[in-house]
């Protein structure tokens, strides 16, 4: 009990409150004002106008539908066909076959991707002695094989139809309802000649395979392959990524929705797939070894709507910056300036009022008597001063 009674409980459980001190120092005033102006500009210009932090943001989801169509006018005497010449651009030519879209596209339907054949190796196979695969020794043998290019494949057209949805924000659109653009390899919009059509409201998006290659920075299928320099892209195949990016934040009006296509070439890749085709029974089959252009579609982007709570949080974060600015100025005032000791005395002050027992507190009457005595003493001193005779010598 003796130890506890010696403790200064008022100091131990002291309460710290805010004291406003007006320091007449232009150095501190200008510094604090500069911080406040910078914070206001940061919130209004960078956070609100540029970053649009008054919007609730959501990444869209959606679906993609694609279809392939062969060109109506098929050209002959193609430079990469062996029927025309033995070689082209330094690569040996192969015979060409004029396939339609049902043969070129494999598989016929695929979610968010498509594969277009450019070179095919066709192998006709039968089982040994026409066995029915009921014994371990029953295997397939290749009777004949032919390798060829798909003619006019660059002129095949691809229809792209896609939808976007942001469930939290209640947004849903079809590409048929929106404006869009095709971006080139450098990210800038490009315009391709007909029959390419992109981003026109109430019209489907149609791109030729050559148009897609151009957007990806590939001049021709007959240029050097990426994975094997001894082959052409037509011979080896490539992999492309198509980013479909949605946005309604490119202007300050969130009612304007917009999308872009951007095709990216995946370096050092090729693509092939093998398709077995069975005829009347398992004894006879055809293996189609396909090389070509594989396109994977990826939907991305950001959609926004005005949200009061998001705006409020943005301004609250600005208030936090004001607190930091005040702390920095206070630190300079009490730690760095030559007048730091005087500023410290002004900023930090210990109270002299402690809790006192009631029996030690003066009564109201005693206090009033003391006040009356002081007043009387003041009046007497004043009257005495007025009656004192003046010095004649003065």
C-alpha positions in Angstrom: 0.0 0.0 0.0 2.9 2.4 0.7 4.2 1.9 -2.8 0.8 2.5 -4.4 0.2 5.6 -2.2 3.5 7.2 -3.5 2.5 6.9 -7.1 1.4 10.0 -9.0 -1.9 8.6 -10.4 -2.7 11.9 -12.2 0.5 11.7 -14.2 0.2 8.0 -14.8 -3.4 8.3 -16.2 -3.0 11.8 -17.7 -5.3 12.7 -20.5 -3.8 14.4 -23.6 -6.0 16.8 -25.5 -5.5 19.0 -28.5 -4.3 22.5 -27.9 -4.4 25.0 -30.7 -1.3 27.3 -30.8 -1.0 30.0 -33.4 2.7 30.2 -34.2 3.5 33.5 -36.0 6.3 32.1 -38.1 6.0 32.5 -41.9 8.3 29.6 -42.6 6.0 27.2 -40.9 2.9 28.8 -42.3 4.0 28.8 -45.9 5.3 25.2 -45.6 1.9 24.0 -44.1 -0.1 25.9 -46.7 2.1 24.4 -49.5 1.3 20.9 -48.2 -2.4 21.6 -48.1 -2.4 23.0 -51.7 -0.5 20.0 -52.9 -2.9 17.6 -51.2 -5.9 19.3 -52.6 -4.4 19.2 -56.1 -3.5 15.6 -55.7 -7.1 14.6 -54.7 -8.8 16.7 -57.3 -6.5 16.3 -60.3 -4.7 13.0 -59.9 -7.2 10.9 -57.8 -10.5 12.3 -59.1 -9.9 13.5 -62.6 -7.1 11.1 -63.8 -7.6 8.0 -61.8 -11.4 8.4 -61.6 -11.5 7.2 -58.0 -15.1 8.3 -57.7 -16.1 5.2 -59.7 -16.9 1.7 -58.5 -14.8 -0.6 -60.7 -15.6 -4.1 -61.9 -13.9 -6.4 -64.4 -16.3 -7.7 -67.0 -17.0 -11.3 -67.9 -18.6 -12.6 -71.1 -18.8 -15.1 -73.9 -17.3 -15.3 -77.4 -18.7 -16.9 -80.5 -16.6 -17.4 -83.7 -17.3 -18.8 -87.2 -15.2 -19.3 -90.2 -16.1 -18.8 -93.9 -14.2 -19.6 -97.0 -13.8 -16.9 -99.7 -16.3 -16.8 -102.5 -13.7 -16.2 -105.1 -10.9 -18.7 -105.0 -7.6 -17.8 -106.6 -5.4 -20.2 -108.5 -1.7 -20.0 -109.4 -0.7 -19.3 -105.8 3.0 -18.6 -105.2 3.3 -21.1 -102.4 1.7 -24.0 -104.3 3.9 -26.6 -106.1 1.4 -26.5 -109.0 2.7 -23.0 -109.7 6.4 -23.2 -108.8 8.8 -25.5 -106.9 9.7 -22.9 -104.2 8.8 -19.5 -102.8 10.6 -17.1 -100.5 13.3 -19.7 -99.9 11.0 -22.5 -98.8 10.0 -25.6 -100.8 6.4 -25.5 -102.0 3.8 -28.2 -101.5 0.7 -29.1 -103.4 -2.4 -27.1 -102.5 -5.9 -28.3 -101.7 -8.9 -26.0 -101.9 -10.7 -26.9 -98.7 -13.8 -25.2 -97.4 -14.4 -23.9 -93.8 -15.7 -27.2 -92.5 -12.4 -28.9 -93.3 -10.1 -26.0 -92.4 -11.6 -25.3 -88.9 -10.8 -27.9 -86.3 -12.6 -28.5 -83.9 -15.8 -27.2 -85.5 -16.8 -25.4 -82.3 -14.6 -24.2 -79.4 -15.1 -21.9 -76.4 -12.9 -18.7 -76.6 -10.5 -20.2 -79.2 -10.3 -21.4 -82.8 -7.7 -23.3 -84.9 -7.3 -22.7 -88.7 -5.3 -25.3 -90.6 -2.6 -24.1 -93.0 -0.7 -27.3 -93.7 -2.0 -30.9 -93.4 -0.4 -34.2 -93.6 -2.9 -36.9 -94.5 -2.1 -40.5 -93.7 -4.3 -43.4 -94.8 -4.0 -46.3 -92.4 -5.4 -49.8 -92.0 -4.8 -52.5 -89.4 -2.4 -55.3 -90.2 -4.3 -58.1 -92.0 -7.5 -56.2 -91.3 -7.5 -57.2 -87.7 -10.1 -55.8 -85.3 -7.7 -54.6 -82.5 -8.7 -57.6 -80.4 -5.0 -58.8 -80.0 -1.9 -56.9 -78.9 -0.2 -57.5 -82.2 -3.0 -55.7 -84.1 -1.7 -52.2 -85.0 -2.1 -49.7 -87.7 0.1 -49.3 -90.7 0.3 -46.3 -93.1 -0.6 -47.2 -96.6 -0.2 -43.8 -98.2 0.6 -40.2 -97.2 0.3 -36.8 -98.7 1.3 -33.4 -97.4 -0.4 -30.2 -98.7 -1.1 -26.5 -98.0 -4.7 -25.1 -97.7 -5.1 -22.7 -100.6 -6.3 -19.2 -100.0 -6.4 -19.6 -96.3 -5.4 -16.0 -95.7 -8.6 -14.9 -97.4 -10.9 -16.9 -95.1 -13.1 -14.5 -93.0 -13.7 -14.8 -89.3 -16.9 -13.5 -87.6 -16.5 -12.4 -84.0 -19.5 -12.0 -81.7 -19.0 -11.4 -78.0 -20.9 -10.2 -75.0 -19.9 -8.4 -71.8 -21.4 -8.4 -68.3 -20.7 -6.7 -65.0 -23.2 -8.3 -62.6 -22.4 -6.1 -59.6 -22.8 -2.9 -61.6 -25.8 -4.2 -63.6 -24.1 -3.8 -67.0 -24.7 -6.1 -69.9 -24.1 -5.5 -73.7 -23.5 -7.3 -76.9 -20.7 -6.2 -79.3 -23.4 -5.5 -81.9 -24.5 -2.6 -79.7 -21.1 -1.0 -79.1 -18.3 0.8 -81.0 -14.9 -0.8 -81.2 -11.5 -0.6 -82.7 -8.7 -2.8 -84.0 -5.3 -2.1 -82.6 -2.0 -2.7 -84.3 1.2 -4.1 -82.9 2.1 -0.7 -81.4 -1.2 -0.3 -79.7 -2.6 2.3 -82.0 -5.8 1.9 -83.9 -5.6 0.6 -87.5 -8.1 0.4 -90.3 -8.0 -2.6 -92.7 -9.5 -2.7 -96.2 -12.8 -4.6 -97.0 -14.1 -7.1 -96.3 -12.7 -6.3 -92.8 -15.3 -4.6 -90.6 -14.6 -3.8 -87.0 -16.4 -1.7 -84.3 -19.4 -0.4 -86.3 -22.7 -0.4 -84.4 -25.4 -2.8 -85.7 -22.8 -4.6 -87.8 -20.9 -7.9 -87.0 -17.2 -7.8 -86.7 -15.5 -9.6 -89.6 -11.8 -10.1 -90.1 -9.8 -12.0 -92.6 -7.0 -14.2 -91.4 -4.5 -11.9 -93.2 -6.1 -8.9 -91.4 -5.5 -10.7 -88.1 -1.9 -11.5 -89.0 -1.3 -7.8 -90.0 -2.7 -6.7 -86.6 -0.3 -9.0 -84.9 2.7 -7.7 -86.9 3.0 -10.6 -89.3 3.3 -9.6 -92.9 2.8 -13.1 -94.5 2.4 -16.7 -93.6 5.4 -17.3 -95.9 7.9 -15.6 -93.6 10.2 -17.5 -91.3 8.7 -19.6 -88.6 9.2 -18.7 -84.9 10.2 -22.2 -83.6 12.0 -23.6 -86.6 13.9 -21.3 -88.9 14.0 -23.9 -91.7 10.3 -23.7 -92.1 7.7 -20.9 -92.9 4.8 -19.9 -90.6 2.5 -21.6 -93.1 4.4 -24.8 -92.6 5.0 -24.7 -88.9 2.0 -22.8 -87.4 1.8 -20.0 -84.8 -0.1 -19.1 -81.6 -1.9 -15.8 -81.3 -3.6 -14.2 -78.3 -6.5 -11.8 -78.9 -7.3 -9.4 -76.1 -10.8 -8.0 -76.2 -10.7 -5.0 -73.8 -13.9 -3.3 -72.6 -14.0 0.2 -71.1 -16.5 3.0 -70.3 -13.8 5.1 -68.6 -11.9 6.5 -71.6 -14.1 9.7 -71.2 -15.8 11.3 -68.3 -19.1 10.0 -69.4 -19.6 6.4 -68.2 -22.5 5.9 -70.6 -20.0 5.5 -73.6 -19.0 1.8 -73.8 -16.1 0.8 -76.1 -14.0 -2.3 -76.9 -10.8 -3.0 -78.7 -9.2 -6.0 -80.3 -5.4 -6.5 -80.0 -3.6 -9.5 -81.3 -0.4 -10.6 -79.7 2.1 -13.1 -81.2 3.4 -15.7 -78.7 7.2 -15.9 -79.5 9.0 -19.2 -80.2 5.9 -21.2 -80.6 4.2 -23.4 -83.2 0.9 -25.2 -83.2 -0.3 -28.6 -84.5 -3.1 -31.0 -83.7 -3.8 -34.5 -84.9 -7.3 -35.6 -85.9 -8.3 -39.2 -86.4 -11.0 -39.9 -88.9 -12.6 -43.4 -88.9 -14.3 -44.6 -92.0 -16.7 -47.6 -92.1 -15.1 -49.4 -89.1 -11.9 -49.3 -87.0 -10.0 -51.2 -89.6 -9.6 -48.1 -91.8 -8.8 -44.6 -90.7 -7.3 -41.3 -91.8 -4.9 -39.3 -89.6 -4.9 -35.6 -90.3 -1.8 -33.9 -88.9 -2.7 -30.3 -88.9 -0.4 -27.2 -88.5 -1.9 -23.8 -88.5 -2.9 -20.6 -86.7 -4.3 -21.0 -83.2 -6.1 -18.0 -81.8 -7.1 -17.7 -78.1 -9.6 -15.0 -77.1 -9.2 -13.3 -73.8 -11.8 -10.8 -72.5 -10.5 -8.1 -70.1 -10.9 -4.4 -69.2 -12.6 -2.3 -66.5 -16.1 -0.9 -66.2 -17.1 1.9 -63.8 -20.1 3.6 -62.3 -20.3 6.6 -59.9 -20.5 5.5 -56.3 -20.9 7.9 -53.3 -19.1 5.5 -50.9 -16.1 5.2 -53.2 -16.0 9.0 -53.5 -16.2 9.5 -49.7 -13.3 7.0 -49.1 -11.2 9.0 -51.6 -11.7 12.2 -49.7 -11.2 10.5 -46.3 -7.8 9.3 -47.6 -7.0 13.0 -48.4 -7.8 13.9 -44.8 -5.2 11.4 -43.7 -2.6 13.2 -45.8 -3.5 16.4 -44.1 -2.7 14.8 -40.8 0.7 13.7 -42.1 1.4 17.2 -43.3 0.5 18.7 -39.9 2.8 16.1 -38.2 5.7 17.0 -40.5 5.3 20.8 -39.8 5.0 20.2 -36.1 8.2 18.1 -36.1 10.1 20.8 -37.9 8.8 23.4 -35.4 9.7 21.6 -32.2 12.8 19.7 -33.4 14.6 21.6 -36.1 14.0 25.4 -36.0 16.2 27.6 -33.7 13.1 28.5 -31.8 12.2 24.9 -31.1 12.4 25.2 -27.3 9.9 28.1 -27.2 7.6 26.4 -29.7 7.8 23.2 -27.6 6.6 25.2 -24.5 3.7 26.6 -26.5 2.7 23.3 -28.0 3.0 21.0 -24.9 1.7 22.2 -21.5 1.1 20.3 -18.3 -2.0 21.2 -16.3 -1.6 22.3 -12.7 -5.1 21.2 -11.7 -5.3 17.9 -9.7 -8.1 16.1 -8.0 -8.5 17.5 -4.5 -10.6 16.0 -1.6 -13.8 17.9 -0.9 -12.6 18.8 2.7 -9.6 20.5 1.2 -11.6 22.6 -1.3 -12.4 26.2 -0.2 -16.0 26.9 0.4 -17.9 29.3 -1.8 -18.3 31.8 1.1 -14.6 31.8 1.8 -14.0 32.4 -1.8 -16.5 35.2 -1.9 -14.9 36.8 1.2 -11.5 36.7 -0.4 -12.8 38.4 -3.5 -14.5 41.1 -1.4 -11.3 41.8 0.5 -9.4 42.1 -2.7 -11.9 44.5 -4.2 -11.9 46.6 -1.0 -8.1 46.7 -0.9 -8.1 47.8 -4.5 -10.6 50.6 -3.8 -8.7 51.9 -0.7 -5.4 52.0 -2.6 -7.0 53.9 -5.3 -8.7 56.5 -2.9 -5.4 57.0 -1.1 -3.6 57.7 -4.3 -6.2 60.3 -5.3 -6.0 62.2 -2.0 -2.3 62.3 -1.7 -1.0 66.0 -2.0 1.1 66.8 -5.0 4.6 67.9 -4.7 5.0 71.6 -5.2 8.4 71.3 -6.5 7.3 69.0 -9.3 
